[in-house]
Each structure stands twice: as C-alpha cells, then as structure tokens.
Amino acid sequence: VSFCSEECRSEAWIKYHKYECMIFDNFYEPTSKKQQRSHILLAYRTTVLSAINKVTNELDAEFLCYQDAKSEEAKKSLEIDIKSDFYDCLDYRTVYSLETHCAMADAKVNLSRSIKSVYLAKSLAFVLIELSESNRETIGQREVVLLAVAMMRHMQTVNCNAYETVENFRDCERRTWEPRNVGGAIYSTVSLVNHSCYPNTVRHSYPE
C-alpha cells in the first residue's frame, strides 16, 4: 500500500487501514501479479467506514440496525424525506439506498458474493477482537450475520455504482500501455444524477 504523504497515511490508518492491514493479502487474486480484487476491498472499506466507532473500535449499533431488514426502526431511520431533508453524500443512508440489482443478478453470482460476504464479515470480526479484547464479549453470531448482510449489499452496490481511478503504465516486455487501478469509491452523488429527471446531462473531468 502506498500513500502520497505521511498525513494521508495517518488519516487512512485511523479511518480504515488498521482494520484491513493484518488481512490485506485476502484482497489479492491468487496470481503471480497479485492483482487486487478492488471491488471486494471497496465493499470491505465501505463497511469499515460506516460500521465502526473509530475511538472505541466497537461496532456502531445504528449501523447494525440499518442492516436488520426485519426491524421497523431500521426501515424508518432509512427514510429520506425529499421535501425536507438536505442531500448529504456523506450520509450513509445515501449509500444504503443505492440500487443493488440483486434480483436481476445471476444466482451463481449472488452465491459467490454471499460466500465472500460471510468470509469478510468473519475477517472483520477477527480484526476487531484483535484490536480490542472487549469485542469478544460483544461480537456474536447476530453481529457477524449483520456485517455479512452489509458486505453483501455493498458488494452488489459497488458492481453498479462505483467508479475507479486508473493510470496507464508501460509494460516493457509487451511494449504496450496498460491501465492500473489507483483507487475507487462509491459515488452516490453521481448515481443520483444518473437517475434524476435529467440524467447524464453534463459530466466533466479536468486534468491537473
């Protein structure tokens, strides 16, 4: 993992990297080039950013409530009143509300994502217990299940609502330029524009 500055590294460590560092090899393809599974890493980071209290290293109760589809309290808390609420792209509800197209996905794809989601949830639970022994008493089967639900939802969301930043690098052996992933994110604001009354009207990129 590379960072552009010490300040960037420190901020990343607090927000998400300390929760992935000890299991980071799990986010690589089993090939000689060790390419990152960026969609899985992004789904994991999305969960980490919203699910954990960074001061106590404990799971956020409100986040778990969001993932509990049977809870009426969760359903009510996720409602966004378009008449009175201000749209805030940093509000987790904007990410949670993104379309996943789960019903339209192939059954094999959903099964694969489900298995990965459970594995990621158990991995995050392991990391949290390693960071704070008190989590051993608070992270049980319910918490792992709800983390898996979140991982699954985010993995599906990433598939149709995420964007990647890439750069071209030269492969000296093949004498070709190939794209290399630099980073990625879920842009709920872009998704909102794409599904608005006037979708895809304007989109600009300004290079430095």
Backbone as CSV, one residue per row, in Angstrom:
resi,resn,N_x,N_y,N_z,CA_x,CA_y,CA_z,C_x,C_y,C_z
1,VAL,0.845,-1.184,0.000,0.000,0.000,0.000,0.883,1.236,0.000
2,SER,0.587,2.178,-0.867,1.363,3.413,-0.951,0.477,4.612,-0.655
3,PHE,1.064,5.620,-0.037,0.336,6.847,0.276,1.122,8.038,-0.248
4,CYS,0.390,9.099,-0.575,1.033,10.274,-1.169,1.778,11.109,-0.135
5,SER,1.438,10.947,1.142,2.098,11.733,2.186,1.896,11.059,3.535
6,GLU,2.649,11.504,4.524,2.506,10.979,5.879,1.145,11.336,6.447
7,GLU,0.657,12.518,6.114,-0.663,12.944,6.576,-1.754,12.037,6.021
8,CYS,-1.638,11.706,4.747,-2.604,10.810,4.108,-2.549,9.421,4.739
9,ARG,-1.336,8.936,5.004,-1.171,7.617,5.617,-1.804,7.566,7.006
10,SER,-1.577,8.606,7.790,-2.114,8.653,9.151,-3.635,8.681,9.146
11,GLU,-4.199,9.455,8.236,-5.657,9.549,8.156,-6.260,8.230,7.698
12,ALA,-5.616,7.590,6.716,-6.098,6.304,6.222,-6.021,5.233,7.306
13,TRP,-4.962,5.283,8.117,-4.802,4.301,9.191,-5.949,4.401,10.190
14,ILE,-6.308,5.592,10.551,-7.382,5.797,11.522,-8.734,5.389,10.946
15,LYS,-8.982,5.752,9.696,-10.304,5.548,9.103,-10.570,4.100,8.701
16,TYR,-9.573,3.440,8.100,-9.860,2.100,7.597,-8.665,1.143,7.547
17,HIS,-7.435,1.644,7.358,-6.349,0.722,7.039,-5.968,-0.195,8.198
18,LYS,-6.126,0.271,9.427,-5.756,-0.600,10.546,-6.721,-1.772,10.687
19,TYR,-7.891,-1.670,10.040,-8.870,-2.752,10.085,-8.694,-3.739,8.932
20,GLU,-7.753,-3.456,8.026,-7.525,-4.339,6.885,-6.072,-4.787,6.774
21,CYS,-5.178,-4.106,7.493,-3.742,-4.331,7.318,-3.355,-5.784,7.575
22,MET,-3.832,-6.364,8.663,-3.413,-7.718,9.025,-4.054,-8.803,8.157
23,ILE,-5.053,-8.441,7.349,-5.688,-9.429,6.467,-5.602,-8.987,5.011
24,PHE,-4.687,-8.054,4.701,-4.674,-7.426,3.381,-4.397,-8.410,2.251
25,ASP,-3.671,-9.484,2.523,-3.385,-10.472,1.480,-4.660,-11.117,0.949
26,ASN,-5.735,-11.067,1.720,-7.000,-11.658,1.278,-7.629,-10.891,0.124
27,PHE,-7.153,-9.687,-0.120,-7.739,-8.863,-1.179,-6.955,-8.936,-2.486
28,TYR,-6.108,-9.952,-2.618,-5.345,-10.133,-3.850,-5.788,-11.398,-4.572
29,GLU,-5.749,-11.353,-5.900,-6.020,-12.533,-6.699,-4.840,-13.498,-6.549
30,PRO,-5.114,-14.815,-6.532,-4.021,-15.791,-6.404,-3.272,-15.969,-7.721
31,THR,-2.627,-14.909,-8.196,-1.847,-14.968,-9.432,-0.444,-14.447,-9.156
32,SER,0.426,-14.629,-10.129,1.811,-14.185,-9.964,1.912,-12.670,-9.862
33,LYS,0.958,-11.942,-10.488,0.991,-10.483,-10.454,0.309,-9.913,-9.214
34,LYS,-0.395,-10.765,-8.464,-1.074,-10.344,-7.235,-1.938,-9.089,-7.454
35,GLN,-2.858,-9.177,-8.401,-3.743,-8.063,-8.682,-4.814,-7.954,-7.600
36,GLN,-5.131,-6.734,-7.228,-6.127,-6.515,-6.186,-7.533,-6.823,-6.676
37,ARG,-8.335,-7.404,-5.791,-9.761,-7.540,-6.052,-10.400,-6.252,-5.555
38,SER,-10.355,-5.232,-6.375,-10.722,-3.891,-5.919,-12.173,-3.800,-5.477
39,HIS,-13.079,-4.562,-6.126,-14.489,-4.472,-5.741,-14.717,-5.046,-4.345
40,ILE,-13.967,-6.072,-3.996,-14.098,-6.665,-2.663,-13.500,-5.732,-1.613
41,LEU,-12.344,-5.179,-1.906,-11.698,-4.253,-0.977,-12.567,-3.020,-0.755
42,LEU,-13.185,-2.512,-1.817,-14.035,-1.332,-1.693,-15.275,-1.634,-0.862
43,ALA,-15.862,-2.805,-1.053,-17.027,-3.198,-0.251,-16.646,-3.320,1.223
44,TYR,-15.469,-3.873,1.485,-14.980,-4.018,2.859,-14.746,-2.651,3.491
45,ARG,-14.093,-1.758,2.750,-13.808,-0.425,3.284,-15.094,0.370,3.519
46,THR,-16.054,0.217,2.633,-17.334,0.909,2.811,-17.987,0.478,4.116
47,THR,-17.899,-0.814,4.413,-18.450,-1.332,5.663,-17.673,-0.792,6.859
48,VAL,-16.354,-0.834,6.771,-15.498,-0.366,7.866,-15.753,1.104,8.188
49,LEU,-15.852,1.934,7.165,-16.034,3.373,7.369,-17.325,3.696,8.106
50,SER,-18.351,2.868,7.906,-19.665,3.164,8.487,-19.994,2.336,9.719
51,ALA,-19.365,1.181,9.853,-19.788,0.225,10.879,-19.041,0.337,12.198
52,ILE,-17.932,1.077,12.219,-17.060,1.043,13.394,-16.887,2.419,14.016
53,ASN,-16.997,2.449,15.340,-16.642,3.648,16.091,-15.118,3.688,16.182
54,LYS,-14.494,4.656,15.522,-13.034,4.678,15.408,-12.335,4.992,16.729
55,VAL,-13.068,5.503,17.714,-12.474,5.814,19.019,-12.392,4.560,19.882
56,THR,-13.477,3.783,19.890,-13.546,2.602,20.751,-13.241,1.302,20.018
57,ASN,-13.189,1.345,18.671,-13.010,0.139,17.850,-14.149,-0.852,18.051
58,GLU,-15.324,-0.335,18.334,-16.504,-1.173,18.521,-17.497,-0.946,17.390
59,LEU,-18.365,-1.935,17.172,-19.375,-1.822,16.125,-20.414,-0.777,16.496
60,ASP,-20.866,-0.036,15.492,-21.862,1.009,15.686,-23.254,0.389,15.692
61,ALA,-23.994,0.595,16.764,-25.315,-0.015,16.920,-26.291,0.461,15.846
62,GLU,-26.208,1.735,15.483,-27.113,2.276,14.468,-26.860,1.628,13.105
63,PHE,-25.607,1.397,12.778,-25.270,0.741,11.517,-25.851,-0.667,11.472
64,LEU,-25.710,-1.408,12.562,-26.257,-2.761,12.616,-27.771,-2.739,12.489
65,CYS,-28.388,-1.717,13.053,-29.838,-1.565,12.954,-30.254,-1.366,11.501
66,TYR,-29.447,-0.622,10.747,-29.730,-0.410,9.322,-29.791,-1.734,8.562
67,GLN,-28.906,-2.648,8.926,-28.790,-3.904,8.183,-29.866,-4.921,8.560
68,ASP,-30.584,-4.659,9.654,-31.611,-5.591,10.115,-32.914,-5.308,9.382
69,ALA,-33.139,-6.019,8.286,-34.304,-5.764,7.429,-35.626,-6.021,8.141
70,LYS,-35.608,-6.799,9.206,-36.849,-7.120,9.920,-37.217,-6.055,10.941
71,SER,-36.330,-5.120,11.163,-36.571,-4.095,12.170,-37.317,-2.899,11.583
72,GLU,-38.475,-2.583,12.144,-39.241,-1.416,11.697,-38.484,-0.129,12.002
73,GLU,-37.731,-0.141,13.091,-36.933,1.023,13.459,-35.882,1.312,12.388
74,ALA,-35.306,0.239,11.850,-34.300,0.400,10.801,-34.922,0.984,9.543
75,LYS,-36.084,0.477,9.172,-36.757,0.963,7.966,-37.100,2.442,8.090
76,LYS,-37.583,2.843,9.259,-37.968,4.238,9.471,-36.751,5.155,9.448
77,SER,-35.649,4.705,10.031,-34.449,5.542,10.106,-33.805,5.746,8.744
78,LEU,-34.099,4.857,7.800,-33.503,4.955,6.470,-34.316,5.805,5.507
79,GLU,-35.508,6.208,5.924,-36.349,7.020,5.056,-35.755,8.416,4.887
80,ILE,-35.676,8.866,3.645,-35.186,10.205,3.339,-36.338,11.027,2.790
81,ASP,-36.700,12.064,3.495,-37.788,12.942,3.073,-37.240,13.945,2.056
82,ILE,-37.613,13.763,0.791,-37.068,14.626,-0.261,-37.567,16.061,-0.151
83,LYS,-38.612,16.281,0.640,-39.155,17.631,0.787,-38.432,18.436,1.865
84,SER,-37.928,17.750,2.868,-37.327,18.474,3.995,-35.861,18.147,4.245
85,ASP,-35.403,16.968,3.839,-34.017,16.575,4.097,-33.059,17.174,3.068
86,PHE,-31.891,17.573,3.537,-30.838,18.013,2.631,-30.033,16.794,2.199
87,TYR,-29.718,16.740,0.906,-28.937,15.615,0.401,-27.483,15.759,0.843
88,ASP,-26.995,14.751,1.525,-25.614,14.754,2.009,-24.954,13.460,1.548
89,CYS,-24.015,13.563,0.620,-23.382,12.368,0.067,-22.575,11.602,1.112
90,LEU,-22.246,12.243,2.240,-21.509,11.572,3.312,-22.434,10.847,4.284
91,ASP,-23.735,11.029,4.111,-24.725,10.334,4.929,-24.805,8.889,4.445
92,TYR,-24.601,7.930,5.345,-24.589,6.522,4.944,-25.888,6.104,4.277
93,ARG,-26.989,6.754,4.609,-28.269,6.385,4.007,-28.252,6.526,2.486
94,THR,-27.460,7.472,1.966,-27.391,7.642,0.512,-26.698,6.455,-0.153
95,VAL,-25.764,5.836,0.554,-25.101,4.644,0.038,-26.007,3.430,0.205
96,TYR,-26.633,3.324,1.374,-27.515,2.194,1.648,-28.671,2.144,0.655
97,SER,-29.149,3.294,0.228,-30.325,3.371,-0.642,-30.008,3.136,-2.114
98,LEU,-28.743,2.997,-2.465,-28.384,2.767,-3.861,-28.916,1.425,-4.347
99,GLU,-29.280,1.368,-5.612,-29.824,0.146,-6.198,-28.746,-0.934,-6.284
100,THR,-29.104,-2.150,-5.882,-28.154,-3.264,-5.922,-28.402,-4.214,-7.093
101,HIS,-29.612,-4.208,-7.642,-30.000,-5.109,-8.738,-29.795,-6.570,-8.347
102,CYS,-30.005,-6.859,-7.086,-29.806,-8.226,-6.586,-30.715,-9.225,-7.300
103,ALA,-31.986,-8.848,-7.498,-32.949,-9.761,-8.113,-32.598,-10.083,-9.564
104,MET,-31.850,-9.184,-10.211,-31.512,-9.372,-11.621,-30.182,-10.099,-11.812
105,ALA,-29.431,-10.264,-10.741,-28.119,-10.913,-10.843,-28.269,-12.423,-10.988
106,ASP,-27.302,-13.035,-11.631,-27.292,-14.482,-11.794,-27.170,-15.153,-10.425
107,ALA,-27.847,-16.270,-10.260,-27.848,-16.973,-8.971,-26.434,-17.374,-8.550
108,LYS,-25.611,-17.761,-9.507,-24.233,-18.148,-9.190,-23.432,-16.956,-8.673
109,VAL,-23.701,-15.783,-9.255,-23.015,-14.567,-8.820,-23.425,-14.213,-7.396
110,ASN,-24.729,-14.297,-7.122,-25.220,-13.996,-5.773,-24.663,-14.977,-4.745
111,LEU,-24.560,-16.247,-5.134,-24.000,-17.252,-4.224,-22.534,-16.948,-3.929
112,SER,-21.785,-16.616,-4.969,-20.366,-16.288,-4.796,-20.189,-15.077,-3.887
113,ARG,-20.996,-14.056,-4.105,-20.911,-12.852,-3.277,-21.325,-13.141,-1.839
114,SER,-22.294,-14.014,-1.664,-22.749,-14.364,-0.312,-21.633,-15.040,0.477
115,ILE,-20.942,-15.966,-0.167,-19.842,-16.673,0.493,-18.722,-15.697,0.853
116,LYS,-18.391,-14.816,-0.089,-17.350,-13.814,0.168,-17.758,-12.872,1.296
117,SER,-19.041,-12.524,1.340,-19.532,-11.604,2.366,-19.399,-12.196,3.761
118,VAL,-19.726,-13.466,3.899,-19.594,-14.138,5.193,-18.123,-14.187,5.606
119,TYR,-17.258,-14.499,4.646,-15.816,-14.551,4.932,-15.296,-13.183,5.368
120,LEU,-15.709,-12.132,4.666,-15.271,-10.779,5.014,-15.795,-10.358,6.380
121,ALA,-17.034,-10.725,6.681,-17.620,-10.386,7.980,-16.854,-11.061,9.111
122,LYS,-16.529,-12.331,8.935,-15.758,-13.052,9.951,-14.342,-12.483,10.074
123,SER,-13.789,-12.046,8.945,-12.454,-11.442,8.968,-12.463,-10.134,9.747
124,LEU,-13.485,-9.312,9.516,-13.594,-8.044,10.236,-13.815,-8.285,11.724
125,ALA,-14.636,-9.270,12.057,-14.861,-9.603,13.463,-13.549,-10.031,14.128
126,PHE,-12.751,-10.817,13.414,-11.445,-11.249,13.925,-10.541,-10.050,14.195
127,VAL,-10.494,-9.118,13.241,-9.653,-7.927,13.382,-10.085,-7.101,14.587
128,LEU,-11.387,-6.911,14.739,-11.901,-6.100,15.846,-11.567,-6.722,17.195
129,ILE,-11.629,-8.040,17.278,-11.288,-8.728,18.525,-9.788,-8.610,18.803
130,GLU,-8.984,-8.660,17.738,-7.538,-8.489,17.896,-7.201,-7.085,18.395
131,LEU,-7.959,-6.095,17.938,-7.700,-4.709,18.327,-8.211,-4.385,19.723
132,SER,-9.299,-5.046,20.111,-9.878,-4.792,21.433,-10.499,-6.073,21.973
133,GLU,-9.924,-6.594,23.035,-10.384,-7.858,23.608,-11.830,-7.775,24.075
134,SER,-12.307,-6.575,24.405,-13.689,-6.419,24.872,-14.698,-6.778,23.788
135,ASN,-14.281,-6.725,22.529,-15.185,-7.069,21.429,-15.542,-8.551,21.422
136,ARG,-14.737,-9.346,22.105,-15.030,-10.778,22.175,-16.372,-11.027,22.862
137,GLU,-16.736,-10.119,23.769,-17.991,-10.261,24.505,-19.174,-9.642,23.761
138,THR,-18.908,-8.739,22.824,-19.998,-8.010,22.163,-20.256,-8.443,20.723
139,ILE,-19.295,-9.133,20.117,-19.484,-9.587,18.734,-19.868,-11.059,18.734
140,GLY,-21.131,-11.309,18.486,-21.645,-12.667,18.439,-22.155,-13.016,17.053
141,GLN,-22.981,-14.054,16.992,-23.493,-14.515,15.702,-24.340,-13.445,15.010
142,ARG,-25.179,-12.731,15.786,-26.037,-11.699,15.190,-25.196,-10.617,14.530
143,GLU,-24.152,-10.173,15.208,-23.305,-9.107,14.675,-22.587,-9.554,13.398
144,VAL,-22.106,-10.790,13.390,-21.420,-11.308,12.202,-22.392,-11.420,11.031
145,VAL,-23.606,-11.884,11.311,-24.625,-12.003,10.256,-24.947,-10.638,9.657
146,LEU,-25.136,-9.632,10.511,-25.470,-8.293,10.017,-24.291,-7.658,9.278
147,LEU,-23.074,-7.954,9.703,-21.902,-7.492,8.957,-21.854,-8.144,7.579
148,ALA,-22.203,-9.426,7.523,-22.238,-10.131,6.239,-23.311,-9.545,5.324
149,VAL,-24.456,-9.185,5.907,-25.523,-8.541,5.131,-25.014,-7.232,4.536
150,ALA,-24.304,-6.460,5.345,-23.749,-5.186,4.876,-22.710,-5.411,3.779
151,MET,-21.818,-6.380,3.990,-20.799,-6.681,2.980,-21.447,-7.080,1.662
152,MET,-22.495,-7.906,1.752,-23.199,-8.359,0.552,-23.829,-7.182,-0.178
153,ARG,-24.499,-6.332,0.573,-25.151,-5.173,-0.033,-24.128,-4.245,-0.690
154,HIS,-23.033,-4.007,-0.006,-22.011,-3.116,-0.549,-21.326,-3.730,-1.770
155,MET,-21.143,-5.045,-1.764,-20.536,-5.698,-2.912,-21.425,-5.563,-4.148
156,GLN,-22.735,-5.697,-3.941,-23.681,-5.522,-5.041,-23.736,-4.062,-5.485
157,THR,-23.687,-3.151,-4.521,-23.730,-1.721,-4.837,-22.505,-1.297,-5.631
158,VAL,-21.344,-1.804,-5.237,-20.099,-1.475,-5.930,-20.178,-1.873,-7.399
159,ASN,-20.845,-2.979,-7.673,-20.915,-3.502,-9.030,-21.564,-2.533,-10.012
160,CYS,-22.494,-1.699,-9.524,-23.215,-0.813,-10.450,-23.199,0.656,-10.039
161,ASN,-22.504,1.004,-8.959,-22.484,2.400,-8.510,-21.093,2.920,-8.165
162,ALA,-20.066,2.154,-8.473,-18.707,2.562,-8.103,-17.908,3.006,-9.325
163,TYR,-16.923,3.826,-9.056,-16.031,4.315,-10.104,-14.591,4.110,-9.657
164,GLU,-13.718,3.863,-10.628,-12.307,3.664,-10.328,-11.462,4.740,-10.998
165,THR,-10.375,5.084,-10.346,-9.380,5.968,-10.930,-8.221,5.101,-11.407
166,VAL,-7.859,5.239,-12.658,-6.792,4.409,-13.219,-5.725,5.287,-13.860
167,GLU,-4.539,4.735,-13.976,-3.456,5.400,-14.704,-2.842,4.391,-15.660
168,ASN,-2.295,4.861,-16.743,-1.663,3.979,-17.716,-0.179,3.820,-17.395
169,PHE,0.305,2.597,-17.449,1.732,2.358,-17.251,2.246,1.460,-18.380
170,ARG,3.500,1.597,-18.673,4.078,0.885,-19.814,4.603,-0.482,-19.405
171,ASP,4.137,-1.504,-20.115,4.643,-2.857,-19.944,5.811,-3.023,-20.914
172,CYS,7.022,-3.004,-20.384,8.213,-3.028,-21.232,8.348,-4.337,-22.013
173,GLU,7.888,-5.443,-21.435,8.005,-6.728,-22.117,7.080,-6.788,-23.327
174,ARG,5.847,-6.324,-23.151,4.877,-6.362,-24.250,4.898,-5.098,-25.100
175,ARG,5.600,-4.082,-24.584,5.660,-2.795,-25.272,4.262,-2.211,-25.494
176,THR,3.477,-2.276,-24.460,2.117,-1.737,-24.514,1.850,-0.918,-23.256
177,TRP,0.839,-0.072,-23.347,0.379,0.686,-22.187,-0.844,-0.019,-21.619
178,GLU,-0.845,-0.265,-20.325,-1.958,-0.950,-19.685,-2.461,-0.137,-18.497
179,PRO,-3.778,-0.194,-18.254,-4.335,0.566,-17.123,-4.007,-0.091,-15.790
180,ARG,-3.766,0.717,-14.782,-3.514,0.221,-13.430,-4.415,0.972,-12.462
181,ASN,-5.092,0.222,-11.617,-6.016,0.830,-10.659,-5.269,1.647,-9.618
182,VAL,-5.717,2.879,-9.410,-5.141,3.750,-8.389,-6.042,3.809,-7.166
183,GLY,-7.328,3.853,-7.393,-8.273,3.913,-6.281,-9.694,3.846,-6.796
184,GLY,-10.627,3.784,-5.883,-12.034,3.718,-6.269,-12.925,4.151,-5.130
185,ALA,-14.165,4.412,-5.453,-15.116,4.849,-4.427,-16.536,4.679,-4.936
186,ILE,-17.462,4.626,-3.994,-18.881,4.659,-4.340,-19.308,6.117,-4.358
187,TYR,-19.751,6.596,-5.512,-20.160,7.995,-5.644,-21.686,8.068,-5.703
188,SER,-22.297,8.220,-4.546,-23.762,8.262,-4.505,-24.308,9.488,-5.223
189,THR,-23.536,10.579,-5.252,-23.979,11.792,-5.943,-24.073,11.553,-7.444
190,VAL,-23.092,10.851,-8.014,-23.129,10.531,-9.442,-24.314,9.626,-9.747
191,SER,-24.572,8.665,-8.870,-25.722,7.785,-9.059,-27.023,8.569,-9.019
192,LEU,-27.076,9.564,-8.141,-28.269,10.411,-8.055,-28.477,11.169,-9.360
193,VAL,-27.409,11.717,-9.915,-27.506,12.452,-11.180,-27.931,11.524,-12.312
194,ASN,-27.368,10.329,-12.341,-27.691,9.381,-13.406,-29.145,8.938,-13.375
195,HIS,-29.779,9.015,-12.217,-31.165,8.575,-12.088,-32.109,9.736,-11.799
196,SER,-31.686,10.945,-12.100,-32.539,12.105,-11.861,-33.486,12.314,-13.034
197,CYS,-34.281,13.374,-12.963,-35.216,13.673,-14.050,-34.476,14.070,-15.325
198,TYR,-33.238,14.539,-15.173,-32.418,14.921,-16.321,-31.078,14.187,-16.227
199,PRO,-31.098,12.877,-16.464,-29.889,12.082,-16.242,-28.781,12.365,-17.254
200,ASN,-27.565,12.241,-16.772,-26.384,12.334,-17.635,-26.326,13.601,-18.474
201,THR,-26.753,14.713,-17.909,-26.753,15.947,-18.696,-25.346,16.476,-18.932
202,VAL,-24.558,16.555,-17.884,-23.203,17.087,-18.009,-22.263,16.301,-17.107
203,ARG,-21.092,16.001,-17.639,-20.082,15.340,-16.815,-18.713,15.758,-17.333
204,HIS,-17.925,16.399,-16.493,-16.636,16.935,-16.921,-15.505,16.367,-16.074
205,SER,-14.352,16.224,-16.688,-13.123,15.885,-15.973,-12.068,16.898,-16.369
206,TYR,-11.437,17.484,-15.367,-10.418,18.490,-15.632,-9.062,17.974,-15.155
207,PRO,-8.161,17.654,-16.064,-6.828,17.183,-15.629,-6.036,18.309,-14.999
208,GLU,-5.106,17.942,-14.130,-4.252,18.939,-13.487,-3.312,19.559,-14.524
